[in-house]
């Protein structure tokens, strides 16, 4: 069993041991609370604070999401995490804690935080290179600015949904190559983007220095930035993604605290040419997070987050360097996570090389892009202390017919 959670009798390889303790929002009937996951159960944080077992300054009382707690700041996050570890690993607390635990299977998982703004980046060198080769085969795959700044776009916060929410096929304008003009209709080239998202807790009054990342960012989630490639291809120039991206973004229900990822920190990749001073960190690091992408239950890819060219700290610094302030609940995503091999790609346009190399699923069918009824699930884990694994759970969604 996990060394720190004896009375809970967790398996050693449980990805939701006390080394993790991801936060969530959950509901039963018409009530909503915040919680923290341990094994296959959730500790009701409102009940725990109401009984004086933890002190979060009232941040869990009467709250249906994590925003108030996230805004409280790093000293509160650390204090509460230390207390939760004590409560869930010390046998003498079993009698008072166990009645406050609910089975994950018995609750309704909600969007864990109210999304303030949503920004999506484009930070995988392999992904950007693959798309450049697909769309600009006779030119350099990377555009001139790509190695100088984390390229990104603003999405729609109102279309961020929790895992398990259906994804209606979007409609819009699309242009077929041999036709004179565009047509309107449902996307025929619907895709996914496997990403890791970071959630801002403490707001800023302007730019966030690259070394202040941990003072502002509360934790990480899994993201699927669903993408309509045909809508995107027709409209993205000159102002970038719009309807091809803004219809739906799915996130996992578990927010993994940054402190749970300390053992997963790895050196960031060498950046050439040298970045400008505001992007230079005292410690240039990323996270060793291993993703898995399942298409109708078939494992089709294992994207490695460790190799992302631009780090989460650099993304936050660039996102705010013009004076735009960060707000509690801001979600910014890494962009598609892809590695050097075809089975490490985080989008189906790469995995099938724009449809030229269809994937055979375990039911015998083949796919290039998503069909109605298809389900995509993204899972991830990271190394934790003492050989533990840190689980992110999953983000899943099923394509339905256009609304």
TAJOTA-V964724 format. One record per residue. RES is the residue in three letters. PHI is phi as a letter, one per 30 degrees, with the letter a starting at -180 (NA if undefined). Layout:
# TAJOTA-V964724
RES&PHI ; RES&PHI
This chain:
# TAJOTA-V964724
UNK&NA ; UNK&e ; UNK&d ; UNK&c ; UNK&b ; UNK&e ; UNK&d ; UNK&d ; UNK&h ; UNK&d ; UNK&d ; UNK&e ; UNK&c ; UNK&d ; UNK&d ; UNK&b ; UNK&d ; UNK&d ; UNK&d ; UNK&c ; UNK&h ; UNK&d ; UNK&c ; UNK&a ; UNK&b ; UNK&b ; UNK&b ; UNK&b ; UNK&h ; UNK&c ; UNK&c ; UNK&b ; UNK&b ; UNK&c ; UNK&a ; UNK&b ; UNK&d ; UNK&b ; UNK&i ; UNK&c ; UNK&b ; UNK&b ; UNK&d ; UNK&d ; UNK&d ; UNK&d ; UNK&d ; UNK&d ; UNK&d ; UNK&d ; UNK&c ; UNK&i ; UNK&d ; UNK&b ; UNK&b ; UNK&c ; UNK&i ; UNK&i ; UNK&d ; UNK&c ; UNK&d ; UNK&i ; UNK&c ; UNK&c ; UNK&b ; UNK&c ; UNK&e ; UNK&d ; UNK&d ; UNK&d ; UNK&d ; UNK&d ; UNK&j ; UNK&e ; UNK&e ; UNK&d ; UNK&e ; UNK&d ; UNK&d ; UNK&d ; UNK&d ; UNK&d ; UNK&d ; UNK&d ; UNK&d ; UNK&d ; UNK&d ; UNK&c ; UNK&b ; UNK&c ; UNK&e ; UNK&d ; UNK&c ; UNK&e ; UNK&d ; UNK&c ; UNK&d ; UNK&e ; UNK&d ; UNK&c ; UNK&c ; UNK&b ; UNK&d ; UNK&e ; UNK&d ; UNK&c ; UNK&b ; UNK&c ; UNK&d ; UNK&c ; UNK&d ; UNK&d ; UNK&b ; UNK&d ; UNK&d ; UNK&d ; UNK&b ; UNK&b ; UNK&b ; UNK&b ; UNK&c ; UNK&b ; UNK&c ; UNK&c ; UNK&d ; UNK&d ; UNK&d ; UNK&d ; UNK&d ; UNK&e ; UNK&d ; UNK&d ; UNK&d ; UNK&d ; UNK&c ; UNK&b ; UNK&d ; UNK&c ; UNK&b ; UNK&d ; UNK&d ; UNK&c ; UNK&d ; UNK&e ; UNK&d ; UNK&d ; UNK&c ; UNK&c ; UNK&a ; UNK&d ; UNK&d ; UNK&a ; UNK&b ; UNK&d ; UNK&c ; UNK&c ; UNK&d ; UNK&d ; UNK&c ; UNK&d ; UNK&b ; UNK&d ; UNK&e ; UNK&j ; UNK&d ; UNK&d ; UNK&b ; UNK&d ; UNK&d ; UNK&d ; UNK&c ; UNK&l ; UNK&d ; UNK&b ; UNK&c ; UNK&d ; UNK&e ; UNK&c ; UNK&c ; UNK&d ; UNK&b ; UNK&d ; UNK&b ; UNK&c ; UNK&l ; UNK&d ; UNK&d ; UNK&c ; UNK&b ; UNK&d ; UNK&b ; UNK&b ; UNK&b ; UNK&d ; UNK&b ; UNK&c ; UNK&c ; UNK&b ; UNK&c ; UNK&d ; UNK&c ; UNK&c ; UNK&d ; UNK&b ; UNK&c ; UNK&k ; UNK&d ; UNK&c ; UNK&d ; UNK&e ; UNK&d ; UNK&c ; UNK&e ; UNK&d ; UNK&d ; UNK&c ; UNK&c ; UNK&d ; UNK&a ; UNK&b ; UNK&b ; UNK&d ; UNK&b ; UNK&c ; UNK&c ; UNK&e ; UNK&b ; UNK&c ; UNK&d ; UNK&d ; UNK&d ; UNK&d ; UNK&d ; UNK&d ; UNK&c ; UNK&d ; UNK&c ; UNK&c ; UNK&c ; UNK&j ; UNK&d ; UNK&b ; UNK&d ; UNK&d ; UNK&b ; UNK&d ; UNK&d ; UNK&a ; UNK&b ; UNK&c ; UNK&b ; UNK&d ; UNK&d ; UNK&c ; UNK&c ; UNK&d ; UNK&d ; UNK&e ; UNK&d ; UNK&d ; UNK&c ; UNK&e ; UNK&d ; UNK&c ; UNK&d ; UNK&b ; UNK&e ; UNK&d ; UNK&d ; UNK&d ; UNK&c ; UNK&b ; UNK&d ; UNK&e ; UNK&d ; UNK&d ; UNK&e ; UNK&d ; UNK&c ; UNK&c ; UNK&c ; UNK&d ; UNK&b ; UNK&c ; UNK&b ; UNK&b ; UNK&b ; UNK&d ; UNK&c ; UNK&c ; UNK&c ; UNK&b ; UNK&c ; UNK&c ; UNK&c ; UNK&h ; UNK&i ; UNK&c ; UNK&d ; UNK&c ; UNK&a ; UNK&b ; UNK&d ; UNK&c ; UNK&d ; UNK&e ; UNK&c ; UNK&d ; UNK&d ; UNK&c ; UNK&d ; UNK&e ; UNK&d ; UNK&d ; UNK&d ; UNK&d ; UNK&d ; UNK&d ; UNK&d ; UNK&c ; UNK&d ; UNK&d ; UNK&j ; UNK&d ; UNK&d ; UNK&d ; UNK&b ; UNK&e ; UNK&j ; UNK&d ; UNK&c ; UNK&b ; UNK&c ; UNK&d ; UNK&i ; UNK&e ; UNK&c ; UNK&b ; UNK&c ; UNK&d ; UNK&c ; UNK&d ; UNK&d ; UNK&c ; UNK&d ; UNK&c ; UNK&b ; UNK&d ; UNK&d ; UNK&d ; UNK&d ; UNK&c ; UNK&h ; UNK&h ; UNK&j ; UNK&d ; UNK&b ; UNK&e ; UNK&c ; UNK&c ; UNK&d ; UNK&d ; UNK&d ; UNK&j ; UNK&d ; UNK&c ; UNK&b ; UNK&c ; UNK&b ; UNK&d ; UNK&c ; UNK&e ; UNK&j ; UNK&d ; UNK&b ; UNK&c ; UNK&b ; UNK&c ; UNK&b ; UNK&a ; UNK&b ; UNK&b ; UNK&d ; UNK&c ; UNK&d ; UNK&i ; UNK&i ; UNK&d ; UNK&c ; UNK&c ; UNK&c ; UNK&c ; UNK&i ; UNK&b ; UNK&b ; UNK&b ; UNK&a ; UNK&c ; UNK&d ; UNK&c ; UNK&d ; UNK&e ; UNK&d
